[in-house]
Amino acid sequence: MLSMAKLEFLQRAGAPLDIPHHRKNSDRKSSTRFPSFRSFFSRNRSDRSHPGSSASDDDSSGSEDEDDIDVEEGESGRFSRMLMHVAPREVVHMRESFVYMVAGLKSFARYMDPEIMRIVVQSKRQAQLGMGKAPVTIFFSDIANFTTIAESLDPETFMSMLSDYLDEMSKIIMGKRGVVGEFIGDAIMAWWNAPIDLGPKHTELALAAALDQQDRVSELREKWMNEGLPEVRVRMGLVRGTVLAGNIGSSQRMKYGLVGDSVNLASRLEGLCKFYGVGIIIEEEAASAPGVREKFHLRLLDLVTVKGRHQATELFQLVGVQASLPDSFESLEEVQFFTDGFTQVHALYRARKFEAARSLLFTYLERFPQDAPSKMLLQRVETLLQDPPPADWTPVYMLTEK
């Protein structure tokens, strides 16, 4: 495979930007396959031994063009000097083959994340099945009421809307060094820290990307609603954990992906956004990751066991960035009470101080009357006050649905 220096030289030497549509008849008969370097040298030796040959005539006819070639130092310079002894027609074929190759690579790149493709190309090896452990932050998102929205629009409008959404979200994810792994209808699966090691703050990048996406969704929602389109809201779940990362599939067809319990949990958290009525849910490992609590507003939501898992997990709502005032809040003091006040309620609830928890919940709901998590917790507290729990009661809430 040509090095990037050689390919860049060909472009500077006058390679066409697009594949030519018109050629001389003699050129159409020629193969567009990239000539081997051995064929270059064998022709050169033949040409020098027979100065009167037609190839020699081609060389002399192209001498004026050759004088204009900028010979560079290093590998590209050696390659350019070699091309001076090659018939101009062969150089044209090389340029055209290069353009075909670039067009193919650009098309291929749209089927996988650029970071993964870059590693595949730079490895200079054939891809093989294999996975290894990697600490990552996993992201899942989904459009709320997607089926209803799809059924309410004509196919052209719906596809335009969906394409705009996926394009905008992908730009944000990749702009924060994330890998867009899957599009599943309207759902997006992405992750950070594999295959590129981003250091300990990969979770911070992922959470920032999630908030930026929600901001962009708000802008798109306003634009679409002004155009008479349905309201669009997006749910997101993020998990920090260790997974198997690498090439998965068969020997004939494979993809780079992740496998592990954390992948399943991230998908579950995205689904739980509907249950709790919030936009972004993360779990305790992500909440405790380096830089997260210092940079973001988090609210403790619940302590749960999701269906299929026995280990209890603390869930948090990602509210916003501490450096700015999140939307729907009038002051930082209000944000502080929103996050810390609910943590105090949970502390009383877990300590079996149900009367005190109920009293604080009433105060909390006066400030945030539409808050779904506090309404749910108040209902649990009142049930426990009416029917006191046994001595072995735990505050873990068991979720029976995925």
C-alpha positions as CSV (number, residue, x, y, z in Angstrom):
1,M,0.0,0.0,0.0
2,L,1.3,3.5,-0.8
3,S,2.4,5.6,2.2
4,M,0.5,8.7,2.9
5,A,3.5,10.8,1.8
6,K,3.4,9.2,-1.6
7,L,-0.3,9.7,-2.0
8,E,0.0,13.4,-0.9
9,F,2.7,13.9,-3.5
10,L,0.4,12.5,-6.3
11,Q,-2.3,14.9,-5.2
12,R,0.1,17.9,-5.4
13,A,1.5,16.7,-8.7
14,G,-1.9,17.4,-10.2
15,A,-4.2,14.4,-9.4
16,P,-7.8,15.1,-10.5
17,L,-10.2,15.8,-7.6
18,D,-12.9,13.7,-9.2
19,I,-12.8,10.6,-11.3
20,P,-12.6,11.7,-15.0
21,H,-15.6,11.0,-17.1
22,H,-14.0,11.4,-20.5
23,R,-10.7,9.9,-21.8
24,K,-9.1,9.2,-25.1
25,N,-10.0,5.9,-26.7
26,S,-6.5,4.6,-26.1
27,D,-6.8,5.4,-22.4
28,R,-10.2,3.6,-22.1
29,K,-8.5,0.4,-23.2
30,S,-6.0,0.6,-20.4
31,S,-6.6,-1.1,-17.1
32,T,-7.4,1.1,-14.1
33,R,-5.6,-1.2,-11.7
34,F,-2.7,0.4,-9.9
35,P,0.6,-0.7,-11.6
36,S,3.2,-2.5,-9.6
37,F,6.5,-0.8,-8.8
38,R,8.2,-3.8,-10.5
39,S,6.5,-2.9,-13.8
40,F,7.8,0.6,-13.5
41,F,11.4,-0.5,-13.3
42,S,11.1,-3.2,-15.9
43,R,9.7,-0.7,-18.4
44,N,12.4,1.8,-17.6
45,R,15.2,-0.7,-18.3
46,S,13.5,-1.6,-21.5
47,D,13.1,2.0,-22.6
48,R,16.7,2.9,-21.9
49,S,18.0,-0.1,-23.9
50,H,15.9,0.9,-26.9
51,P,15.9,4.7,-27.2
52,G,13.8,4.7,-30.4
53,S,10.9,2.9,-28.8
54,S,7.4,4.5,-28.5
55,A,7.8,4.6,-24.7
56,S,10.9,6.7,-25.2
57,D,8.9,9.1,-27.3
58,D,6.3,9.3,-24.6
59,D,9.0,10.2,-22.1
60,S,10.4,13.0,-24.3
61,S,6.9,14.4,-25.0
62,G,6.3,14.7,-21.2
63,S,9.6,16.3,-20.4
64,E,8.1,19.7,-20.1
65,D,5.6,18.5,-17.5
66,E,8.3,16.7,-15.6
67,D,10.3,20.0,-15.2
68,D,7.3,21.4,-13.3
69,I,7.2,18.5,-10.7
70,D,8.3,19.6,-7.3
71,V,10.7,17.0,-6.1
72,E,10.5,16.7,-2.3
73,E,13.0,15.4,0.2
74,G,12.6,12.0,1.9
75,E,10.3,9.2,0.8
76,S,8.0,11.3,-1.3
77,G,11.1,12.8,-3.0
78,R,12.5,9.4,-4.0
79,F,9.1,8.4,-5.3
80,S,8.7,11.6,-7.4
81,R,12.2,11.1,-8.9
82,M,11.2,7.6,-9.9
83,L,8.1,8.9,-11.6
84,M,10.2,11.2,-13.8
85,H,11.4,8.0,-15.6
86,V,7.8,6.7,-16.0
87,A,5.7,7.3,-19.1
88,P,3.2,10.2,-18.5
89,R,0.4,7.9,-19.4
90,E,1.3,5.6,-16.6
91,V,1.4,8.5,-14.2
92,V,-2.1,9.4,-15.3
93,H,-3.3,5.9,-14.7
94,M,-1.7,6.0,-11.2
95,R,-3.4,9.3,-10.5
96,E,-6.8,7.9,-11.6
97,S,-6.3,4.7,-9.5
98,F,-5.4,6.9,-6.5
99,V,-8.7,8.8,-6.9
100,Y,-10.6,5.6,-7.2
101,M,-8.9,4.3,-4.0
102,V,-9.6,7.6,-2.1
103,A,-13.3,7.5,-3.2
104,G,-13.6,3.9,-2.0
105,L,-11.9,4.7,1.4
106,K,-14.2,7.7,1.9
107,S,-17.3,5.6,1.2
108,F,-16.0,2.8,3.5
109,A,-15.3,5.3,6.3
110,R,-19.0,6.1,6.5
111,Y,-19.7,2.5,7.6
112,M,-17.5,2.7,10.7
113,D,-16.2,5.2,13.2
114,P,-13.1,7.2,11.9
115,E,-11.0,6.2,14.9
116,I,-11.6,2.5,14.3
117,M,-10.9,2.8,10.6
118,R,-7.7,4.7,11.3
119,I,-6.4,2.0,13.5
120,V,-7.4,-0.7,10.9
121,V,-5.4,1.1,8.2
122,Q,-2.4,2.0,10.3
123,S,-2.1,-1.6,11.7
124,K,-1.1,-2.9,8.2
125,R,-2.5,-6.3,9.2
126,Q,-5.5,-8.3,8.4
127,A,-8.3,-7.9,10.9
128,Q,-8.8,-10.9,13.2
129,L,-11.4,-11.9,15.8
130,G,-10.4,-11.1,19.3
131,M,-11.3,-9.1,22.3
132,G,-9.6,-7.8,25.4
133,K,-10.7,-6.1,28.7
134,A,-11.1,-2.3,28.5
135,P,-12.4,0.3,31.0
136,V,-14.9,2.4,29.1
137,T,-17.9,4.7,29.4
138,I,-20.9,3.4,27.5
139,F,-23.7,5.6,26.1
140,F,-27.2,4.7,24.9
141,S,-29.8,7.1,23.7
142,D,-33.3,6.8,22.3
143,I,-36.0,9.1,21.0
144,A,-39.1,9.0,23.2
145,N,-42.3,8.0,21.4
146,F,-40.3,7.2,18.3
147,T,-42.9,4.9,16.8
148,T,-45.7,7.4,17.2
149,I,-43.6,10.1,15.6
150,A,-42.7,7.9,12.7
151,E,-46.4,7.0,12.1
152,S,-47.5,10.6,12.2
153,L,-45.2,11.8,9.4
154,D,-44.8,11.0,5.7
155,P,-41.7,8.9,5.0
156,E,-39.7,11.7,3.3
157,T,-40.2,14.1,6.2
158,F,-39.5,11.5,8.8
159,M,-36.3,10.4,7.2
160,S,-35.1,13.9,6.8
161,M,-35.9,14.6,10.5
162,L,-34.2,11.4,11.6
163,S,-31.1,12.0,9.5
164,D,-30.7,15.5,10.8
165,Y,-30.9,14.2,14.4
166,L,-28.5,11.4,14.0
167,D,-26.0,13.6,12.1
168,E,-26.1,16.3,14.8
169,M,-25.7,13.8,17.7
170,S,-22.9,11.9,15.9
171,K,-20.9,15.2,15.4
172,I,-21.2,15.9,19.1
173,I,-20.1,12.4,20.2
174,M,-17.1,12.3,17.9
175,G,-16.2,15.9,18.8
176,K,-15.8,14.7,22.4
177,R,-13.6,11.8,21.3
178,G,-16.3,9.2,21.5
179,V,-16.9,6.3,19.1
180,V,-20.3,5.9,17.4
181,G,-20.7,2.2,17.5
182,E,-24.3,1.5,16.4
183,F,-27.4,3.1,14.9
184,I,-30.4,1.0,15.8
185,G,-33.3,2.8,14.2
186,D,-33.3,6.0,16.3
187,A,-31.1,4.6,19.0
188,I,-27.4,5.4,19.3
189,M,-24.8,3.3,21.0
190,A,-21.5,5.0,21.6
191,W,-18.5,4.7,24.0
192,W,-15.3,6.3,25.1
193,N,-11.8,4.9,25.8
194,A,-11.7,2.1,23.3
195,P,-9.9,1.5,21.0
196,I,-8.1,4.8,21.8
197,D,-7.0,5.3,25.4
198,L,-8.3,8.7,26.6
199,G,-7.0,8.5,30.1
200,P,-9.0,8.5,33.4
201,K,-11.3,11.4,32.4
202,H,-13.1,9.5,29.6
203,T,-16.3,9.6,31.7
204,E,-16.1,13.3,31.9
205,L,-16.0,13.6,28.1
206,A,-19.0,11.3,27.8
207,L,-21.1,13.2,30.2
208,A,-20.2,16.5,28.6
209,A,-21.2,15.0,25.2
210,A,-24.6,13.9,26.7
211,L,-25.4,17.4,28.0
212,D,-24.3,18.9,24.7
213,Q,-26.6,16.5,22.8
214,Q,-29.6,17.5,25.0
215,D,-28.8,21.2,24.4
216,R,-28.8,20.5,20.6
217,V,-32.0,18.4,20.8
218,S,-33.7,21.4,22.5
219,E,-32.7,23.6,19.6
220,L,-33.9,21.1,17.0
221,R,-37.1,20.6,19.0
222,E,-37.9,24.3,18.8
223,K,-37.1,24.4,15.1
224,W,-39.2,21.3,14.2
225,M,-42.2,22.4,16.3
226,N,-42.1,25.8,14.5
227,E,-42.3,23.8,11.3
228,G,-45.4,21.9,12.6
229,L,-43.5,18.7,13.4
230,P,-43.9,16.6,16.5
231,E,-42.1,17.3,19.8
232,V,-38.9,15.3,20.1
233,R,-37.4,14.3,23.4
234,V,-34.4,12.0,23.9
235,R,-33.5,9.7,26.8
236,M,-29.9,8.8,27.6
237,G,-28.1,6.3,29.9
238,L,-24.4,6.1,30.7
239,V,-22.4,3.5,32.5
240,R,-18.7,3.3,33.4
241,G,-17.3,-0.2,33.6
242,T,-15.0,-2.8,32.3
243,V,-16.0,-4.7,29.1
244,L,-14.6,-6.9,26.4
245,A,-13.7,-4.7,23.5
246,G,-12.5,-5.8,20.1
247,N,-13.5,-7.6,16.9
248,I,-16.6,-9.7,17.3
249,G,-18.5,-11.7,14.7
250,S,-17.4,-14.5,12.4
251,S,-14.2,-15.1,10.3
252,Q,-16.2,-13.8,7.2
253,R,-17.8,-10.8,8.8
254,M,-16.9,-8.9,11.9
255,K,-17.2,-5.5,13.6
256,Y,-15.5,-3.7,16.4
257,G,-17.8,-3.7,19.4
258,L,-18.2,-4.2,23.2
259,V,-19.6,-7.1,25.2
260,G,-20.3,-7.1,28.9
261,D,-22.8,-6.5,31.7
262,S,-22.1,-2.7,31.5
263,V,-23.4,-2.6,28.0
264,N,-26.7,-4.1,29.1
265,L,-26.9,-1.8,32.1
266,A,-26.4,1.3,29.9
267,S,-29.3,0.3,27.8
268,R,-31.4,-0.3,30.9
269,L,-30.6,3.1,32.3
270,E,-31.7,4.7,29.0
271,G,-35.0,2.9,29.4
272,L,-35.4,4.0,33.1
273,C,-35.4,7.6,32.0
274,K,-39.0,7.1,31.1
275,F,-39.8,5.6,34.5
276,Y,-38.2,8.4,36.4
277,G,-39.2,11.2,34.1
278,V,-35.6,12.5,33.5
279,G,-33.4,13.0,30.5
280,I,-30.1,11.5,31.5
281,I,-29.3,8.8,34.0
282,I,-25.9,7.6,35.1
283,E,-24.8,5.0,37.7
284,E,-22.5,5.2,40.7
285,E,-19.3,4.3,38.9
286,A,-19.8,7.1,36.4
287,A,-20.8,9.5,39.2
288,S,-17.6,8.6,41.1
289,A,-15.3,8.9,38.1
290,P,-12.4,11.4,38.2
291,G,-13.5,15.0,37.6
292,V,-17.2,14.2,37.5
293,R,-18.5,15.5,40.8
294,E,-16.3,18.6,40.5
295,K,-17.6,19.5,37.1
296,F,-21.3,18.4,37.0
297,H,-24.5,18.8,39.0
298,L,-25.7,15.3,39.9
299,R,-28.9,14.3,41.8
300,L,-29.2,11.0,43.5
301,L,-32.3,9.3,42.1
302,D,-32.6,5.9,43.7
303,L,-31.0,2.7,44.9
304,V,-32.3,-0.2,42.7
305,T,-31.7,-3.7,41.4
306,V,-32.6,-3.9,37.7
307,K,-34.2,-7.0,36.3
308,G,-31.6,-9.7,35.7
309,R,-29.0,-8.3,38.1
310,H,-28.6,-9.0,41.8
311,Q,-26.3,-6.2,42.7
312,A,-27.8,-2.9,43.9
313,T,-27.0,0.1,41.9
314,E,-27.2,3.8,42.8
315,L,-28.7,5.9,40.0
316,F,-28.0,9.6,39.5
317,Q,-29.6,12.2,37.3
318,L,-27.1,14.3,35.3
319,V,-28.5,17.8,35.7
320,G,-25.9,20.1,34.1
321,V,-22.4,21.6,34.2
322,Q,-21.5,23.4,37.4
323,A,-19.9,26.3,35.5
324,S,-23.2,27.4,34.1
325,L,-26.9,27.5,35.2
326,P,-28.8,24.6,33.8
327,D,-32.0,25.3,31.9
328,S,-35.3,25.5,33.9
329,F,-33.4,26.8,37.0
330,E,-33.5,30.4,38.1
331,S,-30.4,30.4,40.4
332,L,-27.5,28.2,41.5
333,E,-29.1,28.1,45.0
334,E,-32.2,26.4,43.4
335,V,-29.9,23.9,41.7
336,Q,-28.2,23.2,45.0
337,F,-31.4,22.5,46.8
338,F,-32.6,20.3,43.8
339,T,-29.6,18.1,44.2
340,D,-28.6,18.2,47.9
341,G,-32.2,18.4,49.1
342,F,-33.1,15.1,47.4
343,T,-29.9,13.5,48.8
344,Q,-31.1,14.4,52.3
345,V,-34.5,12.9,51.6
346,H,-32.8,9.6,50.6
347,A,-30.6,9.6,53.7
348,L,-33.7,9.9,55.9
349,Y,-35.5,7.2,53.9
350,R,-32.6,4.8,54.2
351,A,-32.3,5.4,57.9
352,R,-36.0,4.4,58.3
353,K,-36.9,8.0,59.4
354,F,-40.0,8.0,57.3
355,E,-41.9,10.9,59.0
356,A,-38.9,13.2,58.6
357,A,-38.5,12.1,55.0
358,R,-42.1,12.8,54.2
359,S,-41.9,16.2,55.8
360,L,-38.9,17.2,53.7
361,L,-40.5,15.7,50.5
362,F,-43.5,18.1,51.0
363,T,-41.1,21.0,51.2
364,Y,-39.2,19.7,48.1
365,L,-42.4,19.3,46.1
366,E,-43.4,22.9,46.9
367,R,-40.3,24.0,45.0
368,F,-40.5,21.4,42.3
369,P,-44.2,20.3,42.0
370,Q,-43.7,18.4,38.7
371,D,-40.8,16.3,39.8
372,A,-41.6,12.7,39.2
373,P,-38.8,11.0,41.3
374,S,-39.9,12.9,44.5
375,K,-43.5,12.0,43.9
376,M,-42.5,8.3,43.5
377,L,-40.5,8.4,46.7
378,L,-43.3,10.1,48.6
379,Q,-45.6,7.3,47.6
380,R,-43.2,4.7,49.0
381,V,-42.7,6.6,52.2
382,E,-46.4,6.9,52.8
383,T,-46.9,3.2,52.1
384,L,-44.2,2.3,54.7
385,L,-45.8,4.7,57.2
386,Q,-49.1,2.9,56.8
387,D,-47.5,-0.6,56.9
388,P,-44.2,-0.4,58.8
389,P,-41.5,-2.7,57.3
390,P,-39.8,-5.7,59.0
391,A,-36.5,-5.4,60.7
392,D,-34.6,-6.8,57.7
393,W,-36.1,-4.1,55.4
394,T,-33.7,-2.6,52.9
395,P,-34.1,0.6,50.9
396,V,-33.3,-1.1,47.6
397,Y,-36.1,-0.8,45.1
398,M,-36.5,-3.8,42.9
399,L,-37.3,-3.0,39.3
400,T,-39.4,-5.8,37.7
401,E,-39.4,-4.5,34.2
402,K,-36.6,-3.9,31.7
